Amino acid sequence: MSDKLIIFDTTLRDGEQSPGASMTKDEKVRIAKSLERMHVDIIEAGFPIASVGDFESVQAVANTVTESRVCGLARALDNDIDRAGEALKGANASRIHTFIATSPIHMKMKLRMEPDQVIENAVKAVKRARRYTDDVEFSPEDAGRSESDFLCRILEAVIDAGATTLNIPDTVGYNLPHQFGQLIYDLRERIPNSDKAIFSVHCHNDLGLAVANSLSAVLNGAPQVECTINGLGERAGNAALEELVMAVRTRQDMFSCDTNIDTTQILAASRLVSGITGFVVQPNKAIVGANAFAHESGIHQDGVLKSRETYEIMRAEDVGWNTNRMVLGKHSGRNAFRTRLEELGIEFESEKDLNIAFRRFKELADKKHEVFDEDLQALVSDTIPLENERVRLISLKVCSETGEIPVALVTLIVDDEEKQIEMAGSGPVDAAFRAIEDIVQSNTELQLYSVNNITSGTDSQGEVNVRLEKGGRIVSGQGADTDIVIASAKAYINALNKILVPVDRAHPQV
């Protein structure tokens, strides 16, 4: 087994398939830069055939990232592969990841193909992908429920066709750790030409076993794992990058390999992905949760004070907690602001955008005594405008007092026309949302409304996440402000701007 464990991050592709987690091109580039700083080996940037927007996003990531290899997903179809090849043309190092289903239920019910047809299509796809790159990954979709003999046949054939990486996905999170590890061991032993390809695994978390299954596969000879930041992904998500990396790094007594990941960048990446997608990290989440290194029990506190190792198996600093933390205030200058953003991996395309962000920073610093990194990340996300932004908040005035019905006066610009209305509601946020909806007439349904404090203290910014649904399509919106009602209005408008842009987008597994 190789001493290096290859990290293949699919936050931008599989992670984005979480309902409501779609990202803009600029947001994908920001996350890709964060992954590159972390030294992720391969970044799966998206599914280029899905839509024009997806193609442009993959292309933008390919043209931006220089240190990590950039990958595009393609079904075993000519048009998919050609589109991926075109999107990746500008990449410093590229990979095409093609796949076809191999489980009996998928072949019969979804593909409506015989096994021999599936093998024929897989081989054809790999050969076509080799026209664009010498780095081709093949996945037998739903391998976790596929027949072992058939897996051996198709994998042997695609290696002969030129596949350099074989990814074994537990697509529906069905396997148990010992079972999945044994599958990897058996495939490596039984396939005659298995030494000519790298084995990889891609595990879903439907039974909460994605990380355990992935680690079992690594112990059985898989030198690549596919994962996402915060375990983001469809249904219950994917294997979490931060958990995989730290498990291997912490248990070197069990693993004869390690990653190249700069673990001090993990927390920053986690917060960036959470802020962009609106998927809040639970406090007790391993590695990146707010309580991951917190101790309330008196016995625990006493032990940690005497020797950290009594209750902590990792150092908080190793994953980015409390490192390089610079507190800015209203007297901080433009250079200090720019420098801290660069250290956080945040860059602006123009001086104009930087000036807008700095002005908002000064406004925030007047409201808060200290501005922390988390505030800066939220501020920047709030500053960067969405493409095709149709709705903008101009002003919001709310009257709320005991015994009276709250009223909100909202002024918006919708498609370059200023509109104003006053509405009552059961609370100040409800009144504001009713007013915005009365102006925009989006006919959406509010599925989720949540508020979290970004930092501690009563002057903390509130970060609001809103999820809207219309016609089966779900989008998330985020907003931050020291005033919760204003943050709520920003989040609602952010979501509206996303759902008002029509999207005709294919799903890779359809």
N, C-alpha and C positions, 0 to 999 in steps of 0.2 A: 504494500500500500504506500502511496506517495506521502511524504511528510507534510505536504501542503493540502489543506482542504479548500477547495474552490468555492467561493460564494457567488451564487447566481441570484441577483435580486430582481424580483418581478413585481415590485410595488407599482410601477407605472403601467403594467399590463394586467396581471391577475388581480392585484390590489384594487385597481380602478374599476374592476367589475363588481365591487360591492355596490349595492343599490344606493345611489346618492353620492358616491365617491368620485365621480368624474372630475377630471382636471383639465384646465386650459393648457395650451401649448407652453405659455410662459411658466405656469406652475410646474409642469413636467420638467422643464429645463432647470428650474430652481432645485427640484428634488434630485435630479440627475447630478447636478454639481455637488450636492451634499453627499450623495452616494460615492461620487468620485473622490471627494476629500476623505471619505472613510476607507478608501482603497478597496471598494467592492470590485471583484474581478470582472463580472459580466453584468451589464444592466439591460434587462429586457424592457425596451422603451415603449412597446405597444404592439398593436395588431393593425398594420398599415392598410389592409383592404377594408377595414371596418367602416371608414368614412374619410372624407377629404381632411377633416380635422385631425384624425388619428394619423394619417399619412404625414401631414405637415409636422405633427408633434414628434414622430419618430425621426423624421428628417432633421428637425431642429436639434434634437438630442445628439444625433449622429454627427452633426456639424459642430457641436459645442464640446462634447466630451473627447478628451485626448488620451487619458491614462487608462480608462476602463474600456473593455470591449463592449460594443453596443449590438444588441440583438433585436430582431423583429420576428414576430410570430406569424406563421402561415399555415393554413390547412393544407392538406395534400392535394392542392388544386393549382393548376398552372397560373391562373390570374393572381391568386394569393402570393405565390412565390415570386412572380415577376414584380408585383407591387412592393413586396418586402425588399427585393434586390434594388429597386429604384430608390426607395426611401433611405437605404443604408449606403448609398453610393459615396457619400462624403465622409464616411466614418474612417477614423484612423485604423481601427480594427473592428471587423464586423462578424456577425454570426446570423444565420437563418435557422430558426427553430420551426420545424414542420412536424405535423402530427396527424394521426388517424386513429379512430377507436378500434380496440381489439377484443373487448369482452364480448361474450356471446350475446348478451342483451343489447349492447350498443350496435353490434354489427347487424343484428336482425331487426331491431325496432327503429334505430336511427338511420344507419347507413343503407339498410336493405341490400347488403352485399354478402356474397359468399366469402369465406376466408381467403381463398386464392385471389379473389379480386382485390381484397384489402392489401395483401402483400404486393400485388402488382402496382397498385396505386402508391403505396409507400415507397417502393423502389424508384418509381418514376419521379416522385416528388423530390427525393434525395438527389437523384442525378440532375434534375433541373436546378435545384438550389446550388449545386456545385458549379454551375455556370457563373454564379455571382460571387461566391466565396469558397475558400477551402475549409471553412469552419462551419460544419452543418450538424445541427442537433436534431435527433428524431425522438419523438415520444409516442409510445403506444397508449393512447388515452384509455383510462380505466384499467390500467395494467393490474391494479390490486384485485380485480375480479376477473381477470383473463385466465385462460387455461395455460398452464406452464409450457406444454409442448408447443402450442401455437406461438407463444411469446418467443421461444427459442428460434423457431423457424423465421419469424418476421425480423427479429433482431439480427440474426446471422445474415439475412438477405440485404438489409439496409447498410450493414457494415461493408459488405462487398460492393454496395453501390456508392460508398463514399462517406457515410455518416461517421463523424469523429467523436460525437458524444451521444450516448444512449440514456435518455431520461426516463425513469420508471415512475409514473405518477400513481399515487393513491387518490384518484380523482374525487372520489366520494367519501374519503376518510373512513373506509370500512375496515382496514387492517388493524391487527394488534402488533405491538412492537416485535415480539419474537417471530411472528409469522412474516412480517415484512422484511426483517433482517434476513431470514432464511431464504426468502424469494431472491434477494440480491445475491446472496452467496450461491444459490443454485444456478442462477442465470450466468454468473461469471464462470462457474465450473462447467456448465453443460454446453455453452455456445463455443464452437471450435475456434472462432476468430475473435473472441471477447477481448483478447489482449491488444487488439488494434483500435479500441475505442475506450473512452472514459465513461464510467457509469455515474449517473446522477439520479437524484430522487426529488420528487415534488409531492409533498404530502399536505392534504387538507385536514381541517381540524374538527370535522363533524362529531367525533367522539372525544374531542379534547386530547388527541394523541399525535398531532402532527409533528411536534418537536421530538417526542419519544420515538416515533417511527423513523424519523430522519436520523436520529442519533444511532438507532439500532442498525440502520443501513450503513452508516459510516463505519461502525464497528465490524460490519461484514464486508467491507471493501469498497464502498462507494466514495470516491474522492471529490464529488461535487454535490452540494445541496442547494435547492431552490427555495427561496424564502422571501418574506416581505417585512418591511418595517412595521412594528406594532402587531404583526400577524394579520395585517389587513387582507381582505379577500372575500370571495363569494361565500355566501351562507355563513358558516362559523369561522371562515378565514383560512389562512395558510400557516405554515410553520413560521414562527417569529424569528427574524434575523438575530435580534439582540439576545434571545434565549439560546439559540443554537451556538452562536459565537462564544458567549460567556460560559456555556456548559463545557464546550471543548477546551476553552482556555483555563477554566477552573479545575477541570478534572484531567490534567495531563498524566495522572497516574493510570488512567483508563484509555486515553486516546493517544495513538502514536502519530498524531498529526496536529496541525494548528493552522489558523487562518492568517492572512496578511492584514486583517482589519485593524484600523486605528480605533480602538474601542472608546477613546475619549470623545469621539465624534458621535457616539450612539445617541446620547440624550438629545443633542441638537437636531439630529435627523428625525428622531421620534416626535419632537415638538413641531417640527416643520410639517411633517406629514399629517399630524393630528390637526394642526391649524388650517391647512389647505383643504383637507377632506371633510373636516367637521366631525370626525370620529374621535371622540374624547377617550383618552387613556384612563382606564379605571385606576383608582388609587392603589389597589393591591396588585397591580400588574407587575410581574417579575421584571427586574432590571430598571425599567423606565417609569414605573408607577410612583406617585408621590410618597407612598408609604414603604417603598422597597427597601430603604435603609433607615426607617424610623423605628424607634423603640419606645414603647409606652410602659411596658411591664417594669416594675421596680427592680426585679431580679435581673432582667435583661439589661436595663440601663446600668446597673452596678457592674455587671460582667463586662460590658463593652467599655466602660470607663477604665476598668482595670486592665483589660486586654481586648482589643477590637475583635480578635479571632474567636473569642468565646461564642459570639452570636453572628458574626459576619464572615461569610466565606469569600467575599469579594470586597474590594475597596470602592466606595462610592465614587471617588475621584477617577477611577479607572474607566468608568463609563460616562464621564462628563459632568457628574454632580459637583457643584462648587469649585469648578476649575475655571481659570481665566475670567472670573466674574468681575466685571467693572460696573460700578454704579454711576450712572450719569444723573445730572441734575440741571436746573435751569441756568446755571452758570457755565455749563459745559459748552465748548465751542464746536464749530462745524467740523473741524479736523478730528476731534475726539469722537464725534458722532460717526463720521465716515470710517475711521479706523476700527471702531468697535463693530460696525456692520460688516466690514471686510473680514474681521476675525470670526464672525458668525457665518461667513460664507454668503453674505447678501451683497449683491452688486446691482447697480442701476444702469440702464441702457443710455441714459443721458443725464447731464447736469440738471436739467429741468426737473426730472423725476426725483433726483437727490434733494433739490431745493424744496420741493413739495413735502418730502418726507421730513426734512429738517424743520420746516415750519410747523408741521404737525407734532414733531417731537417737542418743540418749544412750548406749544399749546398744552401738551400733556404734562410737561415739566412744571408748568404753572399750577396744575391741578394736583400733581403728586410731588412729594418732597424728593423721592428717589425713583429713578427709572431703571428697571432691571432688564436683563437680556430678554426675558419672556415678553416684557412690554414692547421692546424693540421689534421682536419677531411679529407680534400682533399688529403693531403700528404699520410695518412694511406691508403685511398682507392686506391691510385696510387701505393703504395708499395706492397700490398698483391697480389701475382700473381694469375691468374686464373688457375683453373684446366684445364689440357689439353691445355696449352698455346703453340701454334704452331708458332706464329709470335712474334718476339721481335725487338724493335727499337734499333739499335746500334749507328747510327749517322744521323744527318740531317743538310745539308748545303744549304741555300737558298740565291740566288742573286736576288735582286729586286731594280731597280732604275728607275727614271723617263725616259720615252721614250724607255725603253727596255723591252723585254719580260722576265718575271720572270722565273728562272730556279731553280730546286731543285735537289740536289744530295742526294739520300737516300741509307743507308746501313741497311739491315735487316738480321736477322737470321730466316730462315724458315725451320722448321723440321730439326734443327741442322746444316743447311747449310747456309753459309754467301753469301748474294747476294747484288749487288749494281747496281744502275742505275741512270741516269740523265734524267730528263724530264722537258719540258717547260709547262707553263700553263697561264691562263688568270690573275692569281694572285699567290702569294707565297703559299697559302693554296691549291689552285687548282693544282699547280705544284707538291706539296708534295703528294696530294691524287692520282694524276695520276701515279706518280712514284711507290707508294706503290701498287696500283692496278696492274700495269704492272708486278711487281714482283710476287704478290700473285695469280693473275688471278682468283679472287673470283666470278666474274660475278654478283656482287651485285648492287643494285640500291640505291643511296643516297637519302633518303626521307627527312632528317632533318639535318641541321647544325646550331647550335646556340652557341653564346659566351656570358658569363656573368662574371662580375668581382666578385671575392669571397669576397674581402674587398674593402675599399675605397683607393684612392690614385693611382698615376701613376705607383707605383711599385707593385700594387696588382697582385695577380695571376689571370690569366684568366682561367675560367672553361668552357671547350668545351663539348657539347653534340652532338653526332652523332647518327643518326638512319639509319640502313641499312635494305633493304628488299631483300629476295631471295626466289622465289617459294612460296610466300604467307607468309613466316615466317619473322617476324620483330624483330630486336634486337637493343638495345641501347648501346652506348659506351661512356665512360667519360674519360677525361684527363685534367690535370691541370698543369700549368707552368706559370712563369712570362713572357715567350715568347709565344705569341698566336699561332704561327706556330707550335712550338714543342707540345704545348697542343693539337692542332688540330690533329697532327700526332698520338699522344698517344691515343686520343679518337677514331680515325678511326681504329687503330690497336686493341684496346680493343674490338670494335664491331666485327671486323673480327674474332678474336679468339673465340667469342661466336657463330658466324654463321657458322664457319668451323667445329664445333662439331655437328654431326647429332643428332637430337632429335626426338624421336617417343613418342609423348606426347598426352594423352587423355584430352579432355575437359569435366568437370563435367556435363555440360548441354547438352551434345550430347548423 
